[in-house]
Amino acid sequence: MAEKDKDVTEKVVSEAEELPKTIVRRVVKEKLSQLSTDSEISVLRDSLQAFSESARIFIHYLSATANDVCKESNRQIINAEDVFKALEEIEFPEFIDLSEILLKFRQKNAEKKSASSKAKDTNKKAKRKETPAKSEGQKKRREVENDGDEDNAD
């Protein structure tokens, strides 16, 4: 009975760690279409599973190495530089070019955040301007209602 529970737990854990099949399929097909412009290459389900499993194992290995780099620096939070150092350690220096892409990504996000905060500030200012007008309208409405009540009291 315990063995059966262990098998179920292992399947659930592996399914939880599994990469989304649609994303793996999209990435593989995009890369293959870039490499082969002659015709569309079909990929078998087993091949996609192999790509997915390989990527999962690579991510685990890279994560563990980045964690070691982080611990060597006496920190508990892994940052991008730890991942780049880990890529060097596991002998994937061609991925170090990703640091430039990361820098561009950070700049884009900073621009989006500043634009978003400016838009929020503008919206807050607009709401502040509307609020007094609404309160004045409510005051007038109350005055009219109160006048009507006084007329009915006579």
N, C-alpha and C positions, 0 to 999 in steps of 0.2 A: 504494500500500500504506500509506503514511504517513497519507493522508487517512482511510482506513478505520479505522486505529487511533485517530486523533483523534476521529472520530465516536463510536466505542465509548467512549472516555474521557469525552467530553462527556455521553453518555447515563448512564454510571455515576455521574458527579458529580451530574447533575441528579436522578437517582433517590435518591442518598444525601441530598441536600438537601431532598427532597420531604417534605412533612408527611404524617403518617399519615392515610390516606383516611377511616378509620372515625371518627377524632376530628373531622376537618373536617366530615364528614356530621352527626355528633352535634351539634356546635356550631351549624351552620347550621339544622338542623331544630328545635333547641330555641329558637333566636331567632325563627324563623318562626312557631313555634307560639305564642310569647308575643305576637307582633304580630297574628296572625290566629287568633282564637278560633272563627271560623265553621266552617272545615273544614281538613282537613289539606292542606298544599301539598306537591306532589311537586317534587323537584329533579332535573333531568337530570344525567347523569354529566358532561357538558361544563361545566355550571354549577359543579358541585363542583370540577372541575379548575381552573376560573377562580378560585373562592374560594381554593383551595389555593395557586395560583401568586401571587395577589395578597397573601395573607398572608405567603408566603415572601419576596416582594420587600419588603414592609413591614418584616419582621424584619431583613432585610439592611440596609436603609436606616437603621433605628433603631439597629442594632448599630454601623454605621459612624459615625453621629453621636455615639453614646455613647462610642465609642472616641476620637473627636476631643475630646470634653469631658474625658475621662480624661487624655489626653495634655497638654491645656492646663493641667491641675492637676499635671503632672509625676508621674503615677502610671502603673502598668502594669496594675492590676487595676480592672476596671469594677465599680462598686457601684450600688446601686439609685438613689441620688441622681443619678448620672451619667445613668441612663436617664430619670429624670424631667426633668432639664435638657434632654436630647436631645428629649424629647417636646415641650417648650416651644419649642425651636429649630425643629423641623419643623412647628410650628403645630398641635399636637394638645393644647391645654391641657385639654380635657375629660377626658383620661386622668390628669391630675394627681391626681384624686380617688383614684386607685389607691394613693397613698401611705398613706391611712388603712387601706385593705384590707391593705396590706403590714404595717403596724404591728400590726393585729389578728392577722395570720398569724404574725408573729414572737412575739407574746405567747402564742398557742396552742402554738407549738412549744416555747417556753421552759417552759410548764406541763407539756407532755408529757415533756420531757427531765427536769425535776425529779421528776415522778412516776415516770418510768422509773428514774432513779438511786436513788430511795427504794426502789423495788421490788427493785432489784439489791442494795442494801445489806441489805435484809431477807432476801433469799435467801442472801446470803453469811453473815449471822449464823446463819441456820437451818442451813446446811451446817456451819458451825463447831461448832454444838452437836451435830449428828449425828456428826461425825467422831470425837470422843472416845468416844462410845458404841460406834461400830463397832470402834474399836481395842481397847476393853475386851472386847468380844465376841470379837474375834480372839484376844486374849490368853487368854481362858478356853478357847476352842476348842483353842489350842495346848497349854495345860496338860493338857486332857483327852486330847489325842492323845499327848502325851509320857507321861502316866500309863499309857496303854494300851500304849505301846511298852515301858515298864519292866516291866509285867506279863508281856508276851510274852517278855522277855529271861530271865525266871526259868525 
